[in-house]
Amino acid sequence: MSFVPLIETLGRQAREASLTLATADSARKNAALLRLAALLGERAEIIFAANKKDLEAAAAAGLPKPMIDRLMLDGKRLAALAESVRQVAALPDPVGEELERTTRPNGLDIRKIRVPIGVIAIIYESRPNVTVDCAVLCLKSGNACILRGGKEAFETNTALASLIVQALQETGLPAHAVQFVPTADRAALEPLLKLDQYIHCIIPRGGEALIRYVADHATVPVIKHFKGVCTIYVDRDADPALAEKIVLNAKTQRPGVCNAAENLFIHQDVAAALLPRLARALGQKNVELRSDPAALALLKNEAGLKLVPASGEDFSTEYMDLIMAVKIVPSLDAAIADINRYGSAHSDAIVTRDETAAKKFLAGVDSATVYWNASTRFTDGFEFGLGAEIGISTDRLHARGPMGLRELCSYKYVIYGNGQVRE
């Protein structure tokens, strides 16, 4: 079965809706968001019924418990989802913001104005809250969106998408501003990735395999991060207690997320004194330490540790588990070089009291977010004060790091004249 006609229709309708949405005022967009928040409560039983179908199918298919948990929507999670929609409604509208203004000698008044990107396709897996999160962020920033969720949450996503459309219709915004691809068939994905005549940007959210597939096959620009290989570097002038606090938080507070630390690098001058302390603290949290030969030599007499020799791939692996690769480095320069070599340009941190060393690290590490004396776990739109995020980008064009409303916008130049002509 060919899904090309269906996908082309969705794209054309999204493009038409985007032109209307781009000039919609903040009051109208906020009204739609608040109506959606109300509908999530009013239609809760419909959502739960759809979610029950997905959960039963997931259990029958033998999906692991963590994935089933991500699929589940209960009263608490649905209430939190509705509250997140209200929070987006309360955020400042980025559309129309003046970024720069210049008056030329000939009198031309040139203004750089923030505008929506246009049509954004979001391709994602598992969690049904992504349907609402992405739709409301696109709506608030004036973008039409096409949502393509995973088969595991198809029934729940369909129910949520219908409520979003209802909110749009009831508040006078184009219903096609948010469209959900009405099939989980993988064959529908390929034409979506090639629809560059209507879609201006694709944002994949999910595992590395999905993101790489999208990046490899799309002719539409893709904003992405493949994985989160984040590193904590403990410098020779680190405060031991602070180092322990940050390393533990970055690794163990929630190990299965992209901003959790996967690597621990430590300066050779303090390794003998500090690494055993850090290793014991991690060991108490049941963390397995995949260590280079120098670290293994220091830790071999420590009781109760899960010690494994590090392989060549361990320092570039996203474990998303209670596993951490450990390496002793000879210098700050070596730490920076190894992070740039092994890391994924996501989030990396230095722990030190030396301001000069910290500034060198912050400038030299080529990642989307870099930290001095703080956990990498803060790489998140909400934690950055963006209100919400549609994803995290490790790209270098347009957007980098957590993507909030402003990152879902481009800009255009608006020029006011009074008869100027070019000589």
C-alpha positions, 0 to 999 in steps of 0.5 A: 500500500502506498502512503504517498497520497496520504502524506502529501495531503497532510503536508499540503494541509499543514502548509496551508494551516501554517500560513494562517497560524503564523499571523494568529495573535497570542490570545487566540493561541493561548485560548486553544491551549487552555481549552486543550488543558480543560479537555484533557480533564473532561475527556479523561475516560476516553483517554484512559480507554485508549491507553488501556488498549495500548497497555494490553497490546504492549503486555501481550507483545512482551514489552519490558516493564520500563517501556510499559510504564512510559506508555501508561497514563493515569490520573496523576500523569494526565493532570501533570500533562494538562498543567504543562499545557497551561504553563506553555500558555503562560509563556511569552509568545516569541513570534514577532519579537524584534531581535535587531534594528538598524537604520542605514545612512539612506534612511532604511529602517531594517528590523530582524523579527522572530517568525515561525519555522513553518511546518515541523514534523515530529517523529517519536516513540513510546511516550504519549505525552510527547503528542501533547508536548510537541503539539502545544509548543508548535502551536504557541510558536506559530508552527503547524506540525505533523505528528508521527508516533510509535505503534506502542502508543497509537491508540492513546496518541490518536485520542490525544490528537483528536482533542487537540484538533477539537481545541483548535476548532473551538477557538477558531484556529485551523484544524490542520495546524496539528495533524497526527499520521493515522497509521503506524505502518513504517511504510508511511515514514519514508514519504514523510521524510521526503516531503520537503515541498511542504515540511521545513524541519523534522525533529526525531525523538527516541532511540539512536536507531530511530534518529539515525534512520531519520537523519540518513533518509530525510531530504528535509532538514533534521534537528537531532541528538543521536545520544547523550555521552556526557562526562564529568571531569574532576580537575586537580583543584576540585573540592572533594565533597563537591565532586562526590555530590556532582558525580553521584547526582549526574550518574545515579539521580536518573541514569536512564536519560540523555543528560546523565553522566556516562564518563568520569575523568579525573586528573592524575594529580588527585586520582590516588586521593580522590578516586577511591572516595568517588568509587566507593560512593558510586559503589554504594549506589550499585554503579559498575565502573568500567575503568582504564588500567590506571584506575583499575590499579588504584581501585583493585584493593577497594572492597565491594566495587563492581570493577570491569576493565574498560574496552575501547568503546566504553568511553563513547557508549551511552549506557543509560544504566548504572554503569560508568566509564572511568579514566585517569587523565594527565592534564586538563588539555587531555580531558578536553581532548578526550571529551571532544573525541569520545563524547556526543556534544551533549552535556559535559562538566568540570569540577574545580576551584580553579577559575582559569581551568574552568574557563579553559574547559568551558571554551574548549569542550565542543558541546551544546551545554557545558558546566562548571561545578554543576550536574549535567542533569540540568540540561532540560528546557524546564530547568533552563527556564524555557518552560518546556522543550521539544527536544535537545539538539547537538547540531550546530546550525539554528538550534543547540541544546534544549529547544524551547519556543524561541528555538522553534522560530526562525527570523525574517528581515522587515524593512521600512522605507520612504522611497529609497532606490538603489543607485 
